Structures are given as C-alpha cells and as structure tokens.
C-alpha cells in the first residue's frame, strides 16, 4: 500500500468518516507557500466534545504519519477549537476547512452555507492538515449540487438563508446573513437554553436517511 492509500486507510480506521486530498498551491502563500497539499478530515457531528477531540486526534495521527515520511506539515484546528492571536489563526480566512473539502472533492457548499457531502450531507465536522507531501489529489467540486431544493431556506426560522447557489469564489455572505442567524439563535437560547438551531442541518435531504454508523 502506497503512502497516500495508507494514510487514508489509517485515518478512516481511526474514526474519520471521509478523507480527501487537495491541491492548494494557488492559495498557500507567504510562510506556508511550501505546503501545497491539504488533507481534509471529516467526522460525523455529535453534539458533545467528542467530535472536537476526535478531529484533533486524527490530525495528530496524520501529522505523525507525515513526520515519519519526512514531510513537513501544519495542522489547522477544527472551527470549534480555534485560538485567536496565534500564527494558525492567520490562516483561518486563507484556507478554510470548507475550502479544503471542496477542493479535495468531498462536497460542495449548500444554500445553508455548510459543506454538503453526498453521503453524510451537512452532518460532518472538519479539520485540515497542510503538508508538502506529494499526495494525489481529488477532483475539486466547483458548483452546487443542491439542484432545485430550497428546504433549508424555507424552514430557516431566522430567514438568514438567501437561497443563492454556491459556486467556487462565491462569498459566504451571499449565502447566509450571519447577523440574522446569530440574532435569532441568541434569542432562542434565552428561552430554550439551547446553543444552536440546527434546522438547516436536520432538514437537508442529503444524508438524512444515511444508515452509516456514527464514527465518533
């Protein structure tokens, strides 16, 4: 088994639901210009700390395999495990987890602004590892596959989803009005104590009937 296949097999065996490899040579600039590949790691969401801890563990496992192979790497933490003011924090807007996932062919950005995987839908959380390892890369997804479906927009209680289609280069603000979403969730939290809404995830038909076991 070659390095590429072995790394994927190891990560899946350790709990990853999906693993993709992307070319980010056109995005990685400055101090990270030498890291032209991205490893996109996704696990099925579970509303507890286990999701974050599993993603971090998978990143460390990937880093260990890369280090053994003599390759350089840089781990970008999961969105819910960010630390501002660090070198890594400067990369958040430059190479997002969604960007790495779409470039690796794992899915597209839905009208709800979330990464939609054909099997798991929007029910994945991601982490990314940048590296100089010469990994074979997937075919980038450059456009939406939501078709005529507008369920997330119709059921959004905050009316934050614009209904626009995503394509590579479309700004997130054109898909979701984040202030409207945040404002509604803040008000809902005051009455229900729940931190998030999640309707745009639950209503998405992609992955809703998925019988694949939770990986975390």
Residue pairs with C-beta under 8 A, 6 or more apart in sequence:
1 9
3 65
3 69
3 133
3 135
4 21
4 135
4 136
6 65
7 19
7 39
7 62
7 65
7 66
7 135
8 19
8 21
10 61
10 65
11 19
11 41
11 58
11 61
11 62
12 19
14 57
14 58
14 61
15 43
15 54
15 57
15 58
15 215
15 216
16 41
16 42
16 43
16 58
16 215
17 42
17 43
17 44
17 120
17 124
17 212
17 215
18 40
18 41
18 42
18 106
18 117
18 119
18 120
18 124
19 39
19 40
19 41
19 42
20 39
20 40
20 42
20 100
20 101
20 104
20 105
20 106
20 138
21 37
21 38
21 39
21 40
21 104
21 135
21 136
21 137
21 138
22 37
22 38
22 40
22 100
22 101
22 103
22 104
22 105
22 137
22 138
22 140
23 36
23 37
23 38
23 103
23 137
24 35
24 36
24 37
24 38
24 95
24 100
24 103
24 130
25 36
27 94
27 95
27 99
28 34
28 35
28 36
28 94
28 95
28 130
29 94
31 87
32 74
32 91
32 130
34 72
34 132
35 72
35 73
35 74
35 130
35 131
35 132
36 132
37 130
37 131
37 132
37 133
37 134
37 135
37 137
38 95
38 100
38 103
38 104
38 128
38 129
38 130
38 131
39 62
39 100
39 128
39 129
39 130
39 131
39 135
40 97
40 100
40 101
40 103
40 104
40 106
40 126
40 128
41 55
41 58
41 59
41 62
41 126
41 127
41 128
41 129
42 101
42 106
42 115
42 117
42 120
42 124
42 125
42 126
43 51
43 54
43 55
43 58
43 124
43 125
43 215
43 216
44 120
44 123
44 124
44 125
44 212
44 214
44 215
44 216
45 51
45 123
45 124
45 125
45 201
46 214
46 216
50 216
51 78
51 80
51 125
51 216
52 78
52 80
52 81
52 125
54 215
54 216
55 78
55 81
55 125
55 126
55 127
56 77
56 78
56 81
56 127
58 127
59 75
59 77
59 127
59 129
60 75
62 73
62 75
62 129
63 73
63 75
63 129
66 72
66 73
66 129
66 131
66 133
67 73
69 133
71 131
71 132
71 133
72 131
72 132
73 129
73 130
73 131
73 132
73 133
74 88
74 91
74 129
74 130
74 131
75 88
75 127
75 128
75 129
75 130
76 88
76 91
76 92
76 95
76 97
76 127
76 128
76 129
76 130
77 83
77 88
77 127
78 97
78 125
78 126
78 127
79 97
79 125
79 126
80 125
82 89
82 92
83 89
95 128
95 130
97 115
97 126
97 127
97 128
98 109
98 114
98 115
98 126
100 126
100 128
101 107
101 115
101 117
101 126
102 108
102 109
102 115
102 140
102 141
102 142
102 168
103 137
103 138
103 140
104 137
104 138
104 140
105 138
105 139
105 140
105 141
106 115
106 117
106 138
106 141
107 115
107 116
107 117
107 118
107 141
108 115
108 116
108 141
108 143
108 144
108 145
108 146
108 166
109 115
109 116
109 144
109 166
109 170
109 175
110 116
110 122
110 144
110 146
110 152
110 166
110 204
110 206
111 144
111 146
111 149
111 150
111 152
111 153
111 161
111 162
111 163
111 164
111 165
111 166
111 175
112 122
112 152
112 153
112 156
112 161
112 175
112 176
112 200
112 201
112 204
113 161
113 172
113 175
113 176
114 122
114 200
114 201
114 204
115 122
115 124
115 126
116 122
116 145
116 146
116 204
116 206
117 124
117 206
117 207
118 145
118 206
119 206
119 207
119 210
119 212
120 206
120 207
120 210
120 212
121 201
121 204
121 205
121 206
121 207
121 208
121 210
122 200
122 201
122 204
122 206
122 207
123 201
123 207
123 210
140 168
142 167
142 168
143 165
143 166
143 167
143 168
144 165
144 166
144 167
146 165
149 205
150 163
151 203
151 204
151 205
152 161
152 199
152 200
152 203
152 204
153 161
153 162
153 163
155 199
155 200
155 203
156 181
156 199
156 200
157 184
157 188
157 197
157 199
158 180
158 181
158 183
158 184
158 185
158 197
159 180
160 176
160 177
160 178
160 180
160 181
160 184
161 175
161 176
161 177
161 200
162 174
162 175
162 176
162 177
164 170
164 174
164 175
166 175
172 178
181 197
184 197
185 195
185 196
185 197
188 194
188 197
189 195
202 208
